[in-house]
Amino acid sequence: MKDIKERSVVSCQIWKEAGRPRSGPVFDIYRKDKSAYKRELRANKGVEKEIYTNDLHEAVHGTVGHPNLDRLEVVLLVLVVLLTILLLLISLRSTLLKFAQIILCQELTA
């Protein structure tokens, strides 16, 4: 992480000294190093959040994990997915019924 930050700072200084070009090799190196540093920051932020969440879970439950709780989480996730699919199908059904009514009305008036 430290190397990536140093590389980003150096390439930024070079880019500024070059007059802040908007294209060319100096700009390409600057953008590549800057995005690599930002990507590393985001990755480390996610790791810190995961560690915090795991520590909080362990503090609340007093254990590292319970097999039954893991299965329960999976079952709940599957239920949420199935409920979402059911709601989409209900919405699709009502849309198809409205569409069929429109077609029937057009055929009757024609």
Jmol script that loads the backbone (N, CA, C; Angstrom):
load data "model"
ATOM      1  N   MET A   1       0.834  -1.190   0.000  1.00  0.00           N
ATOM      2  CA  MET A   1       0.000   0.000   0.000  1.00  0.00           C
ATOM      3  C   MET A   1       0.879   1.255   0.000  1.00  0.00           C
ATOM      4  N   LYS A   2       1.936   1.230   0.801  1.00  0.00           N
ATOM      5  CA  LYS A   2       2.811   2.396   0.909  1.00  0.00           C
ATOM      6  C   LYS A   2       3.497   2.684  -0.424  1.00  0.00           C
ATOM      7  N   ASP A   3       3.928   1.622  -1.125  1.00  0.00           N
ATOM      8  CA  ASP A   3       4.583   1.794  -2.428  1.00  0.00           C
ATOM      9  C   ASP A   3       3.621   2.399  -3.448  1.00  0.00           C
ATOM     10  N   ILE A   4       2.383   1.923  -3.416  1.00  0.00           N
ATOM     11  CA  ILE A   4       1.393   2.426  -4.369  1.00  0.00           C
ATOM     12  C   ILE A   4       1.126   3.903  -4.121  1.00  0.00           C
ATOM     13  N   LYS A   5       1.042   4.299  -2.854  1.00  0.00           N
ATOM     14  CA  LYS A   5       0.804   5.703  -2.526  1.00  0.00           C
ATOM     15  C   LYS A   5       1.983   6.566  -2.968  1.00  0.00           C
ATOM     16  N   GLU A   6       3.206   6.098  -2.699  1.00  0.00           N
ATOM     17  CA  GLU A   6       4.394   6.856  -3.104  1.00  0.00           C
ATOM     18  C   GLU A   6       4.449   7.016  -4.617  1.00  0.00           C
ATOM     19  N   ARG A   7       4.151   5.937  -5.335  1.00  0.00           N
ATOM     20  CA  ARG A   7       4.153   6.002  -6.792  1.00  0.00           C
ATOM     21  C   ARG A   7       3.101   6.992  -7.290  1.00  0.00           C
ATOM     22  N   SER A   8       1.936   7.012  -6.637  1.00  0.00           N
ATOM     23  CA  SER A   8       0.872   7.925  -7.018  1.00  0.00           C
ATOM     24  C   SER A   8       1.277   9.377  -6.762  1.00  0.00           C
ATOM     25  N   VAL A   9       1.910   9.631  -5.621  1.00  0.00           N
ATOM     26  CA  VAL A   9       2.344  10.994  -5.284  1.00  0.00           C
ATOM     27  C   VAL A   9       3.413  11.467  -6.262  1.00  0.00           C
ATOM     28  N   VAL A  10       4.368  10.609  -6.565  1.00  0.00           N
ATOM     29  CA  VAL A  10       5.451  10.986  -7.486  1.00  0.00           C
ATOM     30  C   VAL A  10       4.901  11.258  -8.878  1.00  0.00           C
ATOM     31  N   SER A  11       4.046  10.388  -9.377  1.00  0.00           N
ATOM     32  CA  SER A  11       3.505  10.599 -10.728  1.00  0.00           C
ATOM     33  C   SER A  11       2.626  11.844 -10.763  1.00  0.00           C
ATOM     34  N   CYS A  12       1.953  12.170  -9.655  1.00  0.00           N
ATOM     35  CA  CYS A  12       1.151  13.394  -9.598  1.00  0.00           C
ATOM     36  C   CYS A  12       2.053  14.626  -9.657  1.00  0.00           C
ATOM     37  N   GLN A  13       3.166  14.589  -8.940  1.00  0.00           N
ATOM     38  CA  GLN A  13       4.108  15.712  -8.972  1.00  0.00           C
ATOM     39  C   GLN A  13       4.679  15.900 -10.380  1.00  0.00           C
ATOM     40  N   ILE A  14       5.046  14.811 -11.025  1.00  0.00           N
ATOM     41  CA  ILE A  14       5.582  14.885 -12.390  1.00  0.00           C
ATOM     42  C   ILE A  14       4.524  15.441 -13.331  1.00  0.00           C
ATOM     43  N   TRP A  15       3.296  14.985 -13.183  1.00  0.00           N
ATOM     44  CA  TRP A  15       2.192  15.461 -14.018  1.00  0.00           C
ATOM     45  C   TRP A  15       1.986  16.961 -13.844  1.00  0.00           C
ATOM     46  N   LYS A  16       2.026  17.436 -12.591  1.00  0.00           N
ATOM     47  CA  LYS A  16       1.859  18.869 -12.327  1.00  0.00           C
ATOM     48  C   LYS A  16       3.014  19.672 -12.910  1.00  0.00           C
ATOM     49  N   GLU A  17       4.260  19.169 -12.752  1.00  0.00           N
ATOM     50  CA  GLU A  17       5.430  19.857 -13.283  1.00  0.00           C
ATOM     51  C   GLU A  17       5.417  19.901 -14.803  1.00  0.00           C
ATOM     52  N   ALA A  18       4.748  18.943 -15.420  1.00  0.00           N
ATOM     53  CA  ALA A  18       4.664  18.897 -16.882  1.00  0.00           C
ATOM     54  C   ALA A  18       3.559  19.809 -17.408  1.00  0.00           C
ATOM     55  N   GLY A  19       2.878  20.525 -16.512  1.00  0.00           N
ATOM     56  CA  GLY A  19       1.825  21.442 -16.943  1.00  0.00           C
ATOM     57  C   GLY A  19       0.445  20.823 -16.967  1.00  0.00           C
ATOM     58  N   ARG A  20       0.258  19.752 -16.254  1.00  0.00           N
ATOM     59  CA  ARG A  20      -1.030  19.054 -16.160  1.00  0.00           C
ATOM     60  C   ARG A  20      -1.628  18.700 -17.530  1.00  0.00           C
ATOM     61  N   PRO A  21      -0.879  17.948 -18.328  1.00  0.00           N
ATOM     62  CA  PRO A  21      -1.407  17.577 -19.651  1.00  0.00           C
ATOM     63  C   PRO A  21      -2.631  16.672 -19.522  1.00  0.00           C
ATOM     64  N   ARG A  22      -3.525  16.759 -20.496  1.00  0.00           N
ATOM     65  CA  ARG A  22      -4.758  15.960 -20.487  1.00  0.00           C
ATOM     66  C   ARG A  22      -4.659  14.706 -21.353  1.00  0.00           C
ATOM     67  N   SER A  23      -3.494  14.509 -21.962  1.00  0.00           N
ATOM     68  CA  SER A  23      -3.259  13.297 -22.742  1.00  0.00           C
ATOM     69  C   SER A  23      -1.760  13.083 -22.848  1.00  0.00           C
ATOM     70  N   GLY A  24      -1.390  11.906 -23.304  1.00  0.00           N
ATOM     71  CA  GLY A  24       0.017  11.593 -23.471  1.00  0.00           C
ATOM     72  C   GLY A  24       0.514  10.634 -22.409  1.00  0.00           C
ATOM     73  N   PRO A  25       1.785  10.260 -22.495  1.00  0.00           N
ATOM     74  CA  PRO A  25       2.332   9.253 -21.579  1.00  0.00           C
ATOM     75  C   PRO A  25       2.381   9.711 -20.115  1.00  0.00           C
ATOM     76  N   VAL A  26       2.679  10.995 -19.873  1.00  0.00           N
ATOM     77  CA  VAL A  26       2.722  11.507 -18.498  1.00  0.00           C
ATOM     78  C   VAL A  26       1.333  11.414 -17.875  1.00  0.00           C
ATOM     79  N   PHE A  27       0.315  11.809 -18.636  1.00  0.00           N
ATOM     80  CA  PHE A  27      -1.063  11.746 -18.137  1.00  0.00           C
ATOM     81  C   PHE A  27      -1.496  10.299 -17.911  1.00  0.00           C
ATOM     82  N   ASP A  28      -1.127   9.407 -18.842  1.00  0.00           N
ATOM     83  CA  ASP A  28      -1.508   7.996 -18.713  1.00  0.00           C
ATOM     84  C   ASP A  28      -0.919   7.368 -17.446  1.00  0.00           C
ATOM     85  N   ILE A  29       0.348   7.650 -17.177  1.00  0.00           N
ATOM     86  CA  ILE A  29       0.989   7.109 -15.974  1.00  0.00           C
ATOM     87  C   ILE A  29       0.339   7.683 -14.722  1.00  0.00           C
ATOM     88  N   TYR A  30       0.078   8.998 -14.741  1.00  0.00           N
ATOM     89  CA  TYR A  30      -0.574   9.654 -13.600  1.00  0.00           C
ATOM     90  C   TYR A  30      -1.929   9.021 -13.306  1.00  0.00           C
ATOM     91  N   ARG A  31      -2.775   8.839 -14.323  1.00  0.00           N
ATOM     92  CA  ARG A  31      -4.114   8.271 -14.118  1.00  0.00           C
ATOM     93  C   ARG A  31      -4.033   6.809 -13.662  1.00  0.00           C
ATOM     94  N   LYS A  32      -3.091   6.051 -14.243  1.00  0.00           N
ATOM     95  CA  LYS A  32      -2.942   4.647 -13.867  1.00  0.00           C
ATOM     96  C   LYS A  32      -2.546   4.521 -12.399  1.00  0.00           C
ATOM     97  N   ASP A  33      -1.558   5.318 -11.970  1.00  0.00           N
ATOM     98  CA  ASP A  33      -1.112   5.262 -10.574  1.00  0.00           C
ATOM     99  C   ASP A  33      -2.184   5.764  -9.617  1.00  0.00           C
ATOM    100  N   LYS A  34      -2.897   6.806 -10.010  1.00  0.00           N
ATOM    101  CA  LYS A  34      -3.959   7.347  -9.151  1.00  0.00           C
ATOM    102  C   LYS A  34      -5.089   6.328  -8.979  1.00  0.00           C
ATOM    103  N   SER A  35      -5.502   5.699 -10.076  1.00  0.00           N
ATOM    104  CA  SER A  35      -6.591   4.721  -9.967  1.00  0.00           C
ATOM    105  C   SER A  35      -6.146   3.474  -9.212  1.00  0.00           C
ATOM    106  N   ALA A  36      -4.878   3.075  -9.339  1.00  0.00           N
ATOM    107  CA  ALA A  36      -4.376   1.928  -8.572  1.00  0.00           C
ATOM    108  C   ALA A  36      -4.407   2.235  -7.081  1.00  0.00           C
ATOM    109  N   TYR A  37      -4.027   3.445  -6.707  1.00  0.00           N
ATOM    110  CA  TYR A  37      -4.054   3.851  -5.303  1.00  0.00           C
ATOM    111  C   TYR A  37      -5.488   3.891  -4.778  1.00  0.00           C
ATOM    112  N   LYS A  38      -6.409   4.461  -5.538  1.00  0.00           N
ATOM    113  CA  LYS A  38      -7.804   4.517  -5.108  1.00  0.00           C
ATOM    114  C   LYS A  38      -8.392   3.111  -4.983  1.00  0.00           C
ATOM    115  N   ARG A  39      -8.054   2.229  -5.933  1.00  0.00           N
ATOM    116  CA  ARG A  39      -8.545   0.854  -5.894  1.00  0.00           C
ATOM    117  C   ARG A  39      -8.045   0.151  -4.626  1.00  0.00           C
ATOM    118  N   GLU A  40      -6.779   0.389  -4.269  1.00  0.00           N
ATOM    119  CA  GLU A  40      -6.206  -0.211  -3.073  1.00  0.00           C
ATOM    120  C   GLU A  40      -6.880   0.334  -1.809  1.00  0.00           C
ATOM    121  N   LEU A  41      -7.185   1.633  -1.811  1.00  0.00           N
ATOM    122  CA  LEU A  41      -7.894   2.223  -0.672  1.00  0.00           C
ATOM    123  C   LEU A  41      -9.262   1.582  -0.484  1.00  0.00           C
ATOM    124  N   ARG A  42     -10.004   1.432  -1.585  1.00  0.00           N
ATOM    125  CA  ARG A  42     -11.332   0.809  -1.498  1.00  0.00           C
ATOM    126  C   ARG A  42     -11.234  -0.635  -1.011  1.00  0.00           C
ATOM    127  N   ALA A  43     -10.240  -1.365  -1.500  1.00  0.00           N
ATOM    128  CA  ALA A  43     -10.070  -2.757  -1.103  1.00  0.00           C
ATOM    129  C   ALA A  43      -9.760  -2.850   0.392  1.00  0.00           C
ATOM    130  N   ASN A  44      -8.894  -1.998   0.879  1.00  0.00           N
ATOM    131  CA  ASN A  44      -8.550  -2.020   2.298  1.00  0.00           C
ATOM    132  C   ASN A  44      -9.720  -1.567   3.164  1.00  0.00           C
ATOM    133  N   LYS A  45     -10.510  -0.647   2.671  1.00  0.00           N
ATOM    134  CA  LYS A  45     -11.670  -0.181   3.423  1.00  0.00           C
ATOM    135  C   LYS A  45     -12.668  -1.324   3.606  1.00  0.00           C
ATOM    136  N   GLY A  46     -12.863  -2.140   2.565  1.00  0.00           N
ATOM    137  CA  GLY A  46     -13.761  -3.286   2.656  1.00  0.00           C
ATOM    138  C   GLY A  46     -13.256  -4.311   3.650  1.00  0.00           C
ATOM    139  N   VAL A  47     -11.945  -4.535   3.694  1.00  0.00           N
ATOM    140  CA  VAL A  47     -11.359  -5.495   4.630  1.00  0.00           C
ATOM    141  C   VAL A  47     -11.572  -5.015   6.058  1.00  0.00           C
ATOM    142  N   GLU A  48     -11.348  -3.716   6.303  1.00  0.00           N
ATOM    143  CA  GLU A  48     -11.548  -3.169   7.641  1.00  0.00           C
ATOM    144  C   GLU A  48     -13.006  -3.306   8.068  1.00  0.00           C
ATOM    145  N   LYS A  49     -13.929  -3.044   7.146  1.00  0.00           N
ATOM    146  CA  LYS A  49     -15.348  -3.154   7.468  1.00  0.00           C
ATOM    147  C   LYS A  49     -15.711  -4.608   7.779  1.00  0.00           C
ATOM    148  N   GLU A  50     -15.161  -5.537   7.025  1.00  0.00           N
ATOM    149  CA  GLU A  50     -15.448  -6.957   7.250  1.00  0.00           C
ATOM    150  C   GLU A  50     -14.922  -7.397   8.608  1.00  0.00           C
ATOM    151  N   ILE A  51     -13.726  -6.946   8.960  1.00  0.00           N
ATOM    152  CA  ILE A  51     -13.154  -7.295  10.266  1.00  0.00           C
ATOM    153  C   ILE A  51     -14.025  -6.718  11.376  1.00  0.00           C
ATOM    154  N   TYR A  52     -14.461  -5.468  11.210  1.00  0.00           N
ATOM    155  CA  TYR A  52     -15.324  -4.837  12.205  1.00  0.00           C
ATOM    156  C   TYR A  52     -16.630  -5.601  12.352  1.00  0.00           C
ATOM    157  N   THR A  53     -17.228  -5.989  11.235  1.00  0.00           N
ATOM    158  CA  THR A  53     -18.495  -6.720  11.268  1.00  0.00           C
ATOM    159  C   THR A  53     -18.311  -8.073  11.947  1.00  0.00           C
ATOM    160  N   ASN A  54     -17.240  -8.791  11.631  1.00  0.00           N
ATOM    161  CA  ASN A  54     -16.980 -10.085  12.250  1.00  0.00           C
ATOM    162  C   ASN A  54     -16.754  -9.939  13.754  1.00  0.00           C
ATOM    163  N   ASP A  55     -15.992  -8.913  14.150  1.00  0.00           N
ATOM    164  CA  ASP A  55     -15.753  -8.680  15.574  1.00  0.00           C
ATOM    165  C   ASP A  55     -17.049  -8.364  16.299  1.00  0.00           C
ATOM    166  N   LEU A  56     -17.908  -7.571  15.663  1.00  0.00           N
ATOM    167  CA  LEU A  56     -19.187  -7.235  16.272  1.00  0.00           C
ATOM    168  C   LEU A  56     -20.049  -8.484  16.422  1.00  0.00           C
ATOM    169  N   HIS A  57     -20.072  -9.329  15.394  1.00  0.00           N
ATOM    170  CA  HIS A  57     -20.851 -10.571  15.446  1.00  0.00           C
ATOM    171  C   HIS A  57     -20.356 -11.472  16.577  1.00  0.00           C
ATOM    172  N   GLU A  58     -19.047 -11.589  16.694  1.00  0.00           N
ATOM    173  CA  GLU A  58     -18.487 -12.425  17.752  1.00  0.00           C
ATOM    174  C   GLU A  58     -18.785 -11.857  19.134  1.00  0.00           C
ATOM    175  N   ALA A  59     -18.766 -10.523  19.260  1.00  0.00           N
ATOM    176  CA  ALA A  59     -19.052  -9.905  20.546  1.00  0.00           C
ATOM    177  C   ALA A  59     -20.507 -10.144  20.950  1.00  0.00           C
ATOM    178  N   VAL A  60     -21.411 -10.088  19.995  1.00  0.00           N
ATOM    179  CA  VAL A  60     -22.831 -10.269  20.296  1.00  0.00           C
ATOM    180  C   VAL A  60     -23.138 -11.724  20.618  1.00  0.00           C
ATOM    181  N   HIS A  61     -22.612 -12.641  19.812  1.00  0.00           N
ATOM    182  CA  HIS A  61     -22.963 -14.052  19.962  1.00  0.00           C
ATOM    183  C   HIS A  61     -21.975 -14.839  20.821  1.00  0.00           C
ATOM    184  N   GLY A  62     -20.821 -14.272  21.061  1.00  0.00           N
ATOM    185  CA  GLY A  62     -19.841 -14.942  21.903  1.00  0.00           C
ATOM    186  C   GLY A  62     -19.182 -16.133  21.240  1.00  0.00           C
ATOM    187  N   THR A  63     -19.409 -16.327  19.947  1.00  0.00           N
ATOM    188  CA  THR A  63     -18.791 -17.436  19.222  1.00  0.00           C
ATOM    189  C   THR A  63     -18.306 -16.942  17.880  1.00  0.00           C
ATOM    190  N   VAL A  64     -17.493 -17.756  17.258  1.00  0.00           N
ATOM    191  CA  VAL A  64     -17.008 -17.419  15.920  1.00  0.00           C
ATOM    192  C   VAL A  64     -18.102 -17.620  14.893  1.00  0.00           C
ATOM    193  N   GLY A  65     -18.980 -18.537  15.120  1.00  0.00           N
ATOM    194  CA  GLY A  65     -20.072 -18.817  14.199  1.00  0.00           C
ATOM    195  C   GLY A  65     -20.771 -20.091  14.621  1.00  0.00           C
ATOM    196  N   HIS A  66     -21.978 -20.241  14.183  1.00  0.00           N
ATOM    197  CA  HIS A  66     -22.749 -21.426  14.531  1.00  0.00           C
ATOM    198  C   HIS A  66     -23.271 -22.026  13.233  1.00  0.00           C
ATOM    199  N   PRO A  67     -23.060 -23.305  13.018  1.00  0.00           N
ATOM    200  CA  PRO A  67     -23.463 -23.910  11.743  1.00  0.00           C
ATOM    201  C   PRO A  67     -24.943 -23.721  11.446  1.00  0.00           C
ATOM    202  N   ASN A  68     -25.785 -23.821  12.465  1.00  0.00           N
ATOM    203  CA  ASN A  68     -27.225 -23.662  12.226  1.00  0.00           C
ATOM    204  C   ASN A  68     -27.567 -22.236  11.818  1.00  0.00           C
ATOM    205  N   LEU A  69     -26.865 -21.260  12.384  1.00  0.00           N
ATOM    206  CA  LEU A  69     -27.106 -19.871  12.008  1.00  0.00           C
ATOM    207  C   LEU A  69     -26.692 -19.626  10.560  1.00  0.00           C
ATOM    208  N   ASP A  70     -25.600 -20.246  10.145  1.00  0.00           N
ATOM    209  CA  ASP A  70     -25.162 -20.097   8.757  1.00  0.00           C
ATOM    210  C   ASP A  70     -26.208 -20.655   7.804  1.00  0.00           C
ATOM    211  N   ARG A  71     -26.755 -21.826   8.152  1.00  0.00           N
ATOM    212  CA  ARG A  71     -27.800 -22.415   7.304  1.00  0.00           C
ATOM    213  C   ARG A  71     -29.049 -21.550   7.302  1.00  0.00           C
ATOM    214  N   LEU A  72     -29.376 -20.983   8.448  1.00  0.00           N
ATOM    215  CA  LEU A  72     -30.548 -20.119   8.546  1.00  0.00           C
ATOM    216  C   LEU A  72     -30.386 -18.888   7.660  1.00  0.00           C
ATOM    217  N   GLU A  73     -29.172 -18.322   7.634  1.00  0.00           N
ATOM    218  CA  GLU A  73     -28.921 -17.160   6.776  1.00  0.00           C
ATOM    219  C   GLU A  73     -29.114 -17.528   5.305  1.00  0.00           C
ATOM    220  N   VAL A  74     -28.658 -18.693   4.912  1.00  0.00           N
ATOM    221  CA  VAL A  74     -28.813 -19.133   3.523  1.00  0.00           C
ATOM    222  C   VAL A  74     -30.288 -19.334   3.200  1.00  0.00           C
ATOM    223  N   VAL A  75     -31.026 -19.957   4.111  1.00  0.00           N
ATOM    224  CA  VAL A  75     -32.457 -20.183   3.886  1.00  0.00           C
ATOM    225  C   VAL A  75     -33.190 -18.855   3.778  1.00  0.00           C
ATOM    226  N   LEU A  76     -32.856 -17.900   4.630  1.00  0.00           N
ATOM    227  CA  LEU A  76     -33.499 -16.585   4.564  1.00  0.00           C
ATOM    228  C   LEU A  76     -33.184 -15.880   3.249  1.00  0.00           C
ATOM    229  N   LEU A  77     -31.960 -15.991   2.801  1.00  0.00           N
ATOM    230  CA  LEU A  77     -31.585 -15.387   1.529  1.00  0.00           C
ATOM    231  C   LEU A  77     -32.366 -16.015   0.379  1.00  0.00           C
ATOM    232  N   VAL A  78     -32.502 -17.329   0.377  1.00  0.00           N
ATOM    233  CA  VAL A  78     -33.270 -18.012  -0.664  1.00  0.00           C
ATOM    234  C   VAL A  78     -34.731 -17.573  -0.618  1.00  0.00           C
ATOM    235  N   LEU A  79     -35.283 -17.430   0.578  1.00  0.00           N
ATOM    236  CA  LEU A  79     -36.673 -16.974   0.703  1.00  0.00           C
ATOM    237  C   LEU A  79     -36.856 -15.567   0.155  1.00  0.00           C
ATOM    238  N   VAL A  80     -35.899 -14.697   0.404  1.00  0.00           N
ATOM    239  CA  VAL A  80     -35.987 -13.330  -0.122  1.00  0.00           C
ATOM    240  C   VAL A  80     -35.954 -13.354  -1.650  1.00  0.00           C
ATOM    241  N   VAL A  81     -35.086 -14.173  -2.211  1.00  0.00           N
ATOM    242  CA  VAL A  81     -34.996 -14.279  -3.678  1.00  0.00           C
ATOM    243  C   VAL A  81     -36.306 -14.820  -4.243  1.00  0.00           C
ATOM    244  N   LEU A  82     -36.846 -15.858  -3.622  1.00  0.00           N
ATOM    245  CA  LEU A  82     -38.102 -16.429  -4.106  1.00  0.00           C
ATOM    246  C   LEU A  82     -39.257 -15.449  -3.989  1.00  0.00           C
ATOM    247  N   LEU A  83     -39.305 -14.694  -2.914  1.00  0.00           N
ATOM    248  CA  LEU A  83     -40.345 -13.681  -2.749  1.00  0.00           C
ATOM    249  C   LEU A  83     -40.226 -12.601  -3.815  1.00  0.00           C
ATOM    250  N   THR A  84     -39.020 -12.197  -4.123  1.00  0.00           N
ATOM    251  CA  THR A  84     -38.798 -11.207  -5.172  1.00  0.00           C
ATOM    252  C   THR A  84     -39.285 -11.734  -6.517  1.00  0.00           C
ATOM    253  N   ILE A  85     -38.965 -12.986  -6.820  1.00  0.00           N
ATOM    254  CA  ILE A  85     -39.419 -13.597  -8.080  1.00  0.00           C
ATOM    255  C   ILE A  85     -40.935 -13.664  -8.116  1.00  0.00           C
ATOM    256  N   LEU A  86     -41.559 -14.035  -7.002  1.00  0.00           N
ATOM    257  CA  LEU A  86     -43.020 -14.103  -6.932  1.00  0.00           C
ATOM    258  C   LEU A  86     -43.643 -12.739  -7.194  1.00  0.00           C
ATOM    259  N   LEU A  87     -43.089 -11.709  -6.591  1.00  0.00           N
ATOM    260  CA  LEU A  87     -43.620 -10.360  -6.808  1.00  0.00           C
ATOM    261  C   LEU A  87     -43.469  -9.929  -8.267  1.00  0.00           C
ATOM    262  N   LEU A  88     -42.347 -10.289  -8.886  1.00  0.00           N
ATOM    263  CA  LEU A  88     -42.152  -9.973 -10.305  1.00  0.00           C
ATOM    264  C   LEU A  88     -43.164 -10.711 -11.178  1.00  0.00           C
ATOM    265  N   LEU A  89     -43.430 -11.975 -10.846  1.00  0.00           N
ATOM    266  CA  LEU A  89     -44.408 -12.743 -11.617  1.00  0.00           C
ATOM    267  C   LEU A  89     -45.817 -12.171 -11.464  1.00  0.00           C
ATOM    268  N   ILE A  90     -46.181 -11.747 -10.276  1.00  0.00           N
ATOM    269  CA  ILE A  90     -47.496 -11.129 -10.059  1.00  0.00           C
ATOM    270  C   ILE A  90     -47.610  -9.853 -10.865  1.00  0.00           C
ATOM    271  N   SER A  91     -46.556  -9.056 -10.851  1.00  0.00           N
ATOM    272  CA  SER A  91     -46.561  -7.818 -11.624  1.00  0.00           C
ATOM    273  C   SER A  91     -46.667  -8.114 -13.118  1.00  0.00           C
ATOM    274  N   LEU A  92     -45.939  -9.120 -13.579  1.00  0.00           N
ATOM    275  CA  LEU A  92     -45.985  -9.505 -14.981  1.00  0.00           C
ATOM    276  C   LEU A  92     -47.375 -10.005 -15.351  1.00  0.00           C
ATOM    277  N   ARG A  93     -47.998 -10.775 -14.477  1.00  0.00           N
ATOM    278  CA  ARG A  93     -49.336 -11.302 -14.734  1.00  0.00           C
ATOM    279  C   ARG A  93     -50.340 -10.174 -14.910  1.00  0.00           C
ATOM    280  N   SER A  94     -50.288  -9.179 -14.012  1.00  0.00           N
ATOM    281  CA  SER A  94     -51.237  -8.066 -14.129  1.00  0.00           C
ATOM    282  C   SER A  94     -50.989  -7.262 -15.403  1.00  0.00           C
ATOM    283  N   THR A  95     -49.740  -7.124 -15.785  1.00  0.00           N
ATOM    284  CA  THR A  95     -49.420  -6.412 -17.028  1.00  0.00           C
ATOM    285  C   THR A  95     -49.951  -7.181 -18.229  1.00  0.00           C
ATOM    286  N   LEU A  96     -49.786  -8.503 -18.224  1.00  0.00           N
ATOM    287  CA  LEU A  96     -50.282  -9.317 -19.336  1.00  0.00           C
ATOM    288  C   LEU A  96     -51.804  -9.280 -19.412  1.00  0.00           C
ATOM    289  N   LEU A  97     -52.476  -9.288 -18.266  1.00  0.00           N
ATOM    290  CA  LEU A  97     -53.937  -9.198 -18.264  1.00  0.00           C
ATOM    291  C   LEU A  97     -54.404  -7.868 -18.853  1.00  0.00           C
ATOM    292  N   LYS A  98     -53.766  -6.789 -18.492  1.00  0.00           N
ATOM    293  CA  LYS A  98     -54.121  -5.477 -19.051  1.00  0.00           C
ATOM    294  C   LYS A  98     -53.891  -5.455 -20.554  1.00  0.00           C
ATOM    295  N   PHE A  99     -52.782  -6.046 -20.978  1.00  0.00           N
ATOM    296  CA  PHE A  99     -52.470  -6.100 -22.398  1.00  0.00           C
ATOM    297  C   PHE A  99     -53.531  -6.910 -23.148  1.00  0.00           C
ATOM    298  N   ALA A 100     -53.950  -8.035 -22.568  1.00  0.00           N
ATOM    299  CA  ALA A 100     -54.975  -8.868 -23.196  1.00  0.00           C
ATOM    300  C   ALA A 100     -56.301  -8.120 -23.278  1.00  0.00           C
ATOM    301  N   GLN A 101     -56.654  -7.370 -22.249  1.00  0.00           N
ATOM    302  CA  GLN A 101     -57.893  -6.586 -22.269  1.00  0.00           C
ATOM    303  C   GLN A 101     -57.849  -5.538 -23.374  1.00  0.00           C
ATOM    304  N   ILE A 102     -56.726  -4.899 -23.544  1.00  0.00           N
ATOM    305  CA  ILE A 102     -56.588  -3.878 -24.595  1.00  0.00           C
ATOM    306  C   ILE A 102     -56.779  -4.522 -25.966  1.00  0.00           C
ATOM    307  N   ILE A 103     -56.154  -5.688 -26.168  1.00  0.00           N
ATOM    308  CA  ILE A 103     -56.274  -6.375 -27.463  1.00  0.00           C
ATOM    309  C   ILE A 103     -57.722  -6.791 -27.705  1.00  0.00           C
ATOM    310  N   LEU A 104     -58.394  -7.330 -26.687  1.00  0.00           N
ATOM    311  CA  LEU A 104     -59.795  -7.739 -26.847  1.00  0.00           C
ATOM    312  C   LEU A 104     -60.683  -6.542 -27.164  1.00  0.00           C
ATOM    313  N   CYS A 105     -60.469  -5.425 -26.509  1.00  0.00           N
ATOM    314  CA  CYS A 105     -61.264  -4.223 -26.777  1.00  0.00           C
ATOM    315  C   CYS A 105     -61.052  -3.736 -28.196  1.00  0.00           C
ATOM    316  N   GLN A 106     -59.815  -3.828 -28.697  1.00  0.00           N
ATOM    317  CA  GLN A 106     -59.522  -3.385 -30.048  1.00  0.00           C
ATOM    318  C   GLN A 106     -60.206  -4.327 -31.058  1.00  0.00           C
ATOM    319  N   GLU A 107     -60.191  -5.618 -30.759  1.00  0.00           N
ATOM    320  CA  GLU A 107     -60.814  -6.572 -31.674  1.00  0.00           C
ATOM    321  C   GLU A 107     -62.329  -6.390 -31.683  1.00  0.00           C
ATOM    322  N   LEU A 108     -62.920  -6.090 -30.540  1.00  0.00           N
ATOM    323  CA  LEU A 108     -64.370  -5.921 -30.476  1.00  0.00           C
ATOM    324  C   LEU A 108     -64.830  -4.644 -31.204  1.00  0.00           C
ATOM    325  N   THR A 109     -64.015  -3.610 -31.140  1.00  0.00           N
ATOM    326  CA  THR A 109     -64.372  -2.351 -31.794  1.00  0.00           C
ATOM    327  C   THR A 109     -64.069  -2.375 -33.286  1.00  0.00           C
ATOM    328  N   ALA A 110     -63.261  -3.293 -33.721  1.00  0.00           N
ATOM    329  CA  ALA A 110     -62.881  -3.336 -35.145  1.00  0.00           C
ATOM    330  C   ALA A 110     -63.884  -4.063 -35.997  1.00  0.00           C
TER     331      ALA A 110
END
end "model"
wireframe off; spacefill off
backbone 0.3
color backbone group
